[in-house]
Amino acid sequence: MWGKSSLAVSQLIVISTFFLILGGCATTTGSGENAEFSNLIEKASSQYEAGLLTEAESSYRKVTALRPDYYEPWLKLGNIYVRTGQLEAAVRMFRECTELRPDDVRGWSNLSLTRLKQSLAVLDDAQQYFPSESTGAAVLRNSRESLIKNLVD
């Protein structure tokens, strides 16, 4: 009986060692991936802060591909798109923010401000189709003033 127990203990040690080694490999790989991910985030952030928006966009896109549940890159992408006049893309990014973290006010606030920019842009674009003294131009001016007034009140 002692022999069988000894064999079982030996097998248990071999199996335990195997799993420890396997676990160590997984941790090492994970650590490398985490370091690479951290470096990518740092790179994107540096590019963003330096105003290198095209490069930052590319880096943040890579981050979202690796971790689609990570909030900050979506927010930064939205800000990049606002700054570059790509308002529809900005809305999509801020929508993603509100879905990922509905309790974070930044996504909601940026989404609403972007929608306001879109509204003002629509009114400004429409002006070109109406002579400045026409009824249509007056309606558009009133709509713009009303939108702005309601924001202040």
N, C-alpha and C positions, 0 to 999 in steps of 0.2 A: 504494500500500500504506500509505503514511504516513497518508493520509486515512481509511482504514478503521480504523486503529489509534486515531486521534484521536477518531473517532466512538465507538468502543468504550469508550475512556477516559471520554469525556463521559457516556455512558450509565451507566457504572459509578459515576461521581461522583453523578449524579442519583439512582440507585438507593440508593447508600450514604447520601446525605443524607436520602432518604425514610425509610429504616430508622432512622437516628439520631433523626429527628423523631418517628417512631412509637414508638421505644423511650423517648424522653424523655416522651412523653404517658403511656405505660404506667407509667413510674416515678413521674410526678407523681400519677397517679391512685392508684397503690399506696401512695405516701407518705401521701396524704390518708386512704386507707382504714386504713393502719397507725396514723395519729394518732387517727382516730376510734375504732379498736379499743382503743388504749392509754387513751384518755379513758374509754371504757366500763368497762374493767377498773379504772381508778383510781376511778371513781364507785362501782362495785360494792364495791370494797375499803373505801372510806370509809363507805359505808352499813353494811357488815358490822361494821366496827370501832365504829361509833356505835350498834350494836344495832338498826338499822332493818332488821329481817330480811325483812319483806315486800318492801321496796324493793330490798334486796340480792338477794333471790331473783329478782325480775323482771330485774334487771340481769345477774345471772349466767346466767339462762336465755337472754338475748340473746347473751351471749358464747358459750355452748355452741352456739347456732344458727349463729353465724358461724364458729366454730372447734370443731367437735365433738371434735377430737383434742387439745385443750388441757386438760391435767390439772387444774390448780388450781381452775377454777370448779366442776368436778364434786365435788371435795373440799369446797369451801365450801358447795355446795348440800347435800351430805350432812350437814355440821355444822348447817346451818340447820334441816334437817328433824329432826335429833335434838333440837335445842333447842326445837323447836315440837311435839314429840311425834308427828311423822309418821314412824314408824320404818320402815314398808314403803318409803316414798319414799327414806329415808336409805339403806336397804339397796341399792336400785337405783342410787343415786349412787355408793356405795362399790364396788359391783360394776363399774360403769363404770370407776372408778379402777383396780381390779385388772386389768381387761382392757387399759386404755391403757398402764399402767406396772406390770407385775407385779413389778418390782424395787423399787418404792417401798413401804416398810413402812407408811406412813401409811394407805393405802387398806385394807390387810389388817387393821391394828390397829383402825381405826375400824369396819370391817365386823364384826369379831369382838365388839367392845364393844357395837355396836348389836344384834347377835344375842343377846348376854347380856341386854341391857335388855328385849328382846322376851320372852325366856324368863322373866325375873322378872315381867314384866307379865302373862304368861299365868297363872303361878301365883297372882299377886295377884288377877286377875280371877276365877279359879276359886273362890277362897275364899268368894265371895258365895253360892255354891250349896250350901255345906255348913255346918251349924251348927258353932260353934267347938269343941265337944267331940266331934264325930263322928269316925269313923275316916277319912273322906275328908279332913276338915280336917287331921287329923294327918299323913296321907300328903303332902298339899300342903306343910305346914310342913316336913316332913322333906326333901321334894324341894328346897325353897328353901334350907334349911340345907346340904344336900349340895352343891348347885350353888355356893353361896358358899364352902363349905369347900374344894371342889376347886379353886376359883380361887386360894385362898390357899396351898394346899399345892404 
